[in-house]
Amino acid sequence: MLSIRDLRVEFAMRRGVLTAIDGVSFDIGRGEVLGVVGESGAGKSVTGAAIIGLVDPPGRVADGEIRLGGERIDGLSEDEMRAVRGRRIGMIFQDPLTSLNPLFSVGDQLVETMRSHLDLTAGEARRRALALLVEVGIPAAEERIGAYPHEFSGGMRQRVVIALALCAEPELVIADEPTTALDVSVQAQILALIKRLCRDRGTAVMLVTHDMGVVANTADRVAVMYAGRLAEIGPVSDLIDQPLHPYAVGLMGAIPSLDQDARRLVQIPGTMPRLSAIPGGCAFHPRCPQAFERCAARRPPLVAKDGRTVACHLYDGSAEAAR
């Protein structure tokens, strides 16, 4: 459903060009949930913004291809992209209050979105809006359809945002930290709802998050990003149980386990590099416990390993040659 090849996003600044996304490639199939994880600054949200054409100036998609259902969309005009947004790609943001217009009822917003993308009368759109509110779990939907965003709780607002993202029956949904501001119990409900609705509709989902628990319970595959690059991508169970890339190993090791009696959590030394100071070679090498000379000299290619794809010199033959 979604195919990205060698995506590069740059920001032109007075002191030079900063590369936020550098050669990222991945696919998402119909009905599949791809979790995109990494620390803050890894490039997860910028990747999502590039897909829907919302990279604000001075940022731009400098290179690569973005295809939706086989059709290239990265070169579309703003008017053409506006038709794709909402109709073919739905977006779920982390703060529902910024996604909903406080001056209009949730029903009016759903109806307006559907009528702008689908050939429906006002009555047909309202009936579909009501059915969608019921489907996402809004209680007493007939009475609440005329309510305004501030009259809903955080969890209910997020359900409305999900309904808004799905109302035009998109092929792809990008969910950017959709549960960050919600209670843990509500998080589980929202994630289960996203997964069920998209599976029932065959919609592809790109789930952007820094929460590995969310990924473990929701995603089919996981893409680990670091400093605007892909570190590893593969099935969620394989990556969580036996990660390959040292950065992925560190992320998984930082998750507390009920089976371990540890006094301190595992942590990855150092911090994510600034865009203006990304190291040469492998961007992770200054923090990597297994780094060797080649890691600082040459950027590792993505190689296939155990049913996954990983960008690390430990798996491209360089480590054996260095011994």
Secondary structure in CASP SS format (residue, H / E / C, confidence):
PFRMAT SS
TARGET T0000
AUTHOR 0000-0000-0000
METHOD secondary structure of the structure
MODEL  1
M C 1.00
L E 1.00
S E 1.00
I E 1.00
R E 1.00
D E 1.00
L E 1.00
R E 1.00
V E 1.00
E E 1.00
F E 1.00
A E 1.00
M E 1.00
R C 1.00
R C 1.00
G E 1.00
V E 1.00
L E 1.00
T E 1.00
A E 1.00
I E 1.00
D E 1.00
G E 1.00
V E 1.00
S E 1.00
F E 1.00
D E 1.00
I E 1.00
G C 1.00
R C 1.00
G C 1.00
E C 1.00
V E 1.00
L E 1.00
G E 1.00
V E 1.00
V E 1.00
G C 1.00
E C 1.00
S C 1.00
G C 1.00
A C 1.00
G C 1.00
K H 1.00
S H 1.00
V H 1.00
T H 1.00
G H 1.00
A H 1.00
A H 1.00
I H 1.00
I C 1.00
G C 1.00
L C 1.00
V C 1.00
D C 1.00
P C 1.00
P C 1.00
G E 1.00
R E 1.00
V E 1.00
A E 1.00
D E 1.00
G E 1.00
E E 1.00
I E 1.00
R E 1.00
L E 1.00
G C 1.00
G C 1.00
E E 1.00
R E 1.00
I C 1.00
D C 1.00
G C 1.00
L C 1.00
S C 1.00
E H 1.00
D H 1.00
E H 1.00
M H 1.00
R H 1.00
A H 1.00
V H 1.00
R E 1.00
G C 1.00
R C 1.00
R C 1.00
I E 1.00
G E 1.00
M E 1.00
I E 1.00
F C 1.00
Q C 1.00
D C 1.00
P H 1.00
L H 1.00
T H 1.00
S H 1.00
L C 1.00
N C 1.00
P C 1.00
L C 1.00
F C 1.00
S C 1.00
V H 1.00
G H 1.00
D H 1.00
Q H 1.00
L H 1.00
V H 1.00
E H 1.00
T H 1.00
M H 1.00
R H 1.00
S H 1.00
H H 1.00
L C 1.00
D C 1.00
L C 1.00
T C 1.00
A H 1.00
G H 1.00
E H 1.00
A H 1.00
R H 1.00
R H 1.00
R H 1.00
A H 1.00
L H 1.00
A H 1.00
L H 1.00
L H 1.00
V H 1.00
E H 1.00
V C 1.00
G C 1.00
I C 1.00
P C 1.00
A C 1.00
A H 1.00
E H 1.00
E H 1.00
R H 1.00
I C 1.00
G C 1.00
A C 1.00
Y C 1.00
P H 1.00
H H 1.00
E H 1.00
F C 1.00
S C 1.00
G H 1.00
G H 1.00
M H 1.00
R H 1.00
Q H 1.00
R H 1.00
V H 1.00
V H 1.00
I H 1.00
A H 1.00
L H 1.00
A H 1.00
L H 1.00
C C 1.00
A C 1.00
E C 1.00
P C 1.00
E C 1.00
L E 1.00
V E 1.00
I E 1.00
A E 1.00
D E 1.00
E C 1.00
P C 1.00
T C 1.00
T C 1.00
A C 1.00
L C 1.00
D C 1.00
V H 1.00
S H 1.00
V H 1.00
Q H 1.00
A H 1.00
Q H 1.00
I H 1.00
L H 1.00
A H 1.00
L H 1.00
I H 1.00
K H 1.00
R H 1.00
L H 1.00
C H 1.00
R H 1.00
D H 1.00
R H 1.00
G C 1.00
T C 1.00
A E 1.00
V E 1.00
M E 1.00
L E 1.00
V E 1.00
T C 1.00
H C 1.00
D C 1.00
M H 1.00
G H 1.00
V H 1.00
V H 1.00
A H 1.00
N H 1.00
T H 1.00
A C 1.00
D C 1.00
R E 1.00
V E 1.00
A E 1.00
V E 1.00
M E 1.00
Y E 1.00
A C 1.00
G C 1.00
R E 1.00
L E 1.00
A E 1.00
E E 1.00
I E 1.00
G E 1.00
P E 1.00
V H 1.00
S H 1.00
D H 1.00
L H 1.00
I H 1.00
D H 1.00
Q C 1.00
P C 1.00
L C 1.00
H C 1.00
P H 1.00
Y H 1.00
A H 1.00
V H 1.00
G H 1.00
L H 1.00
M H 1.00
G H 1.00
A C 1.00
I C 1.00
P C 1.00
S C 1.00
L C 1.00
D C 1.00
Q C 1.00
D C 1.00
A C 1.00
R C 1.00
R C 1.00
L C 1.00
V C 1.00
Q C 1.00
I C 1.00
P C 1.00
G C 1.00
T C 1.00
M C 1.00
P C 1.00
R C 1.00
L H 1.00
S H 1.00
A H 1.00
I C 1.00
P C 1.00
G C 1.00
G C 1.00
C C 1.00
A C 1.00
F C 1.00
H H 1.00
P H 1.00
R H 1.00
C C 1.00
P C 1.00
Q C 1.00
A C 1.00
F C 1.00
E H 1.00
R H 1.00
C H 1.00
A H 1.00
A H 1.00
R C 1.00
R C 1.00
P C 1.00
P C 1.00
L E 1.00
V E 1.00
A E 1.00
K E 1.00
D C 1.00
G C 1.00
R E 1.00
T E 1.00
V E 1.00
A E 1.00
C C 1.00
H H 1.00
L H 1.00
Y H 1.00
D C 1.00
G C 1.00
S H 1.00
A H 1.00
E H 1.00
A H 1.00
A H 1.00
R C 1.00
END
